[in-house]
Amino acid sequence: MGAIGLNIRSEGALDFLSVGALVHRLDTGVVPFRKATECKIHVSGGEYNCAANLSDCFGLKTGVATAMVDYPVGEMIADRVKSMGVKPFYKHFKHNGVNGPNMAAVYSDRGQGARAPVVFYNRANEAGALLKPGDFDWKTIFAEGVRWFHSGGIFAALSETTPEIIIEGMQAAKAAGAVVSFDLNYRAKLWNIVGGPSRAVEVLGRILKNVDVLVGNEEDLQMGLGIPGPEVAAKSKLDPSAFFGMINQVREKLPQIKIVATTLREVHSTNRHSWSAVAWINGETFVAPTTELDIYDRVGGGDGFASGLFYGLLSGEEPEAALRLGWAHGALLTTFPGDTTMCGVEQVRAMAAGGSARIQR
């Protein structure tokens, strides 16, 4: 169990499995969507992003349990999932040729300088929201061994049934000896459609009883757990005191939690951020360095952080080293287009160890 308080299986058919919804992001770059004439298509989904990053960058065996619609958009998404080395466990849906079910669409522009990025959604008749308990054969999936199971708050907010499938998967994971993690990712717009903040607290409360590792910032913890704001006021966005000031309240509600972690980000302009990360790990607090980021595409940075942290923990790294791997991978991910990684593990380890951006020859 060691310093991190987790009993991580040494091996399994899968190192990491997540459950969530896949989306495709139509990204117009620096051009605002209302003036766009072309776009790039990125495949994403908070839970999937972690599986993709852990496979493609860190070389782990990963899978995703999710909905897939049998039409060209679904085929494109499935091809990207395959290219990232993620093993899919699909619940298939047939498209009726008119209005769905659909693979959700996210629309975005990157912003530039003083102009902030803009992101909006079309999740109408989304296949992921139709997922329900019984759609996946968890007993068979976990039979060959899964070391780590993950989901998140965006998927939990999609419908009445998605929280139930998360809980079903988490209970199966616990029975099979897997570590369970959850990224709160509180999105007010999504929760407002399915009952608002009070429903979020009720639903997430039931989910979080099964969780060992929690990712979320102060706002996520306040809104998702229904606990008051921190007693200690942060001096800046990079000050970890407010986050650490909430840990006792988190522990009172969720005494089984062993790790709580988040990124810290001060936004100076769309393309210039100060970046750090913090973690409470089994009673100890850790703070990553602060670095200045020149942002290319900020979407996916938080999932990049979670992925690197999970990799460090799965690899048996010391707590501070695991946090730095998450910090470094999240930072590097913001230098690429799209939501998933394009770097190799050596790049991540070099930055985590204090490496510079000098040219590599």
Secondary structure, DSSP 8 states (H G I E B T S, - for coil): -GGGT----S--SBSEEEE---EEEEE-TTS-GGG-S--EEEEE-HHHHHHHHHHHTT---EEEEEEEEESHHHHHHHHHHHHTTEEEEEEEEE--SSS-SB-EEEEEE--BTTB--EEEEE-TTBGGGG--TTSS-HHHHHHT-BSEEEEEHHHHTS-SSHHHHHHHHHHHHHHTT-EEEEE----HHHHHHTTHHHHHHHHHHHHHTT-SEEE--HHHHHHHHT----SS--SSTT-THHHHHTHHHHHHH-TT--EEEEEEEEEEETTEEEEEEEEEETTEEEE---EEEE-S--TTHHHHHHHHHHHHHHTT--HHHHHHHHHHHHHHHTTSSSSS----HHHHHHHHTT-------
